[in-house]
């Protein structure tokens, strides 16, 4: 029963898949250090959702690159120099 309801209201469409993949691969830049934890948690949730719903996985190096790109400049500078 639950699966029928889920499929009806959460269909796997190409547009939905592309939107989700775009959110994962191009997240919004985090401006404040205090927002980093929440941004990472939100992004990780989207990654899991993408893997489950779309069946697409991204490698660890790509995850690091995406996360680094969404971080504030101070964290990016630290990452690149260390």
VMD Tcl script that draws the C-alpha trace (Angstrom):
set ca {
  {0.00 0.00 0.00}
  {2.68 2.49 1.03}
  {4.68 1.80 -2.14}
  {1.70 2.58 -4.36}
  {1.10 5.88 -2.58}
  {4.81 6.76 -2.71}
  {5.06 5.98 -6.43}
  {1.96 8.03 -7.19}
  {3.11 11.16 -5.36}
  {6.86 10.81 -5.87}
  {7.37 9.66 -9.44}
  {10.84 9.16 -10.87}
  {10.95 11.66 -13.67}
  {13.93 12.86 -15.66}
  {13.32 16.44 -14.53}
  {13.26 15.41 -10.86}
  {16.44 13.38 -11.29}
  {18.26 16.24 -12.99}
  {17.14 18.73 -10.34}
  {18.39 16.47 -7.56}
  {21.72 15.84 -9.29}
  {22.14 19.59 -9.82}
  {21.51 20.26 -6.13}
  {24.15 17.67 -5.21}
  {26.81 18.70 -7.71}
  {26.27 22.46 -7.48}
  {25.28 23.33 -3.91}
  {24.95 26.92 -2.74}
  {28.10 28.47 -1.31}
  {28.20 28.68 2.49}
  {28.85 32.27 3.55}
  {29.25 31.99 7.30}
  {31.35 29.53 9.32}
  {28.45 28.97 11.70}
  {26.38 27.55 8.80}
  {28.94 24.94 7.70}
  {27.63 22.01 9.79}
  {24.03 22.49 8.68}
  {25.08 22.90 5.03}
  {27.10 19.67 5.11}
  {24.27 17.76 6.78}
  {21.77 19.05 4.21}
  {24.11 18.20 1.33}
  {24.77 14.69 2.65}
  {21.00 14.11 2.84}
  {20.66 15.13 -0.80}
  {23.52 12.80 -1.77}
  {21.80 9.86 -0.06}
  {18.49 10.77 -1.67}
  {20.14 10.95 -5.09}
  {21.80 7.58 -4.59}
  {18.52 5.99 -3.50}
  {16.04 7.63 -5.87}
  {18.16 8.14 -8.97}
  {20.66 5.32 -8.58}
  {23.64 7.62 -9.19}
  {26.67 7.59 -6.93}
  {29.57 10.00 -6.83}
  {33.11 9.09 -5.84}
  {34.86 10.23 -2.69}
  {37.23 12.58 -4.52}
  {34.29 14.26 -6.25}
  {32.49 14.61 -2.90}
  {35.55 16.32 -1.44}
  {35.76 18.65 -4.43}
  {32.07 19.59 -4.18}
  {32.25 20.13 -0.42}
  {35.40 22.23 -0.73}
  {33.77 24.34 -3.42}
  {30.76 25.14 -1.24}
  {32.82 26.18 1.78}
  {33.61 29.77 2.81}
  {36.88 31.16 1.47}
  {38.71 30.72 4.79}
  {38.09 26.96 4.77}
  {38.98 26.69 1.08}
  {42.26 28.55 1.68}
  {43.09 26.26 4.59}
  {42.24 23.15 2.56}
  {44.38 24.19 -0.41}
  {47.40 25.14 1.69}
  {47.38 22.06 3.95}
}
mol new
graphics top color blue
foreach p $ca { graphics top sphere $p radius 0.5 }
foreach p [lrange $ca 0 end-1] q [lrange $ca 1 end] { graphics top cylinder $p $q radius 0.2 }
display resetview
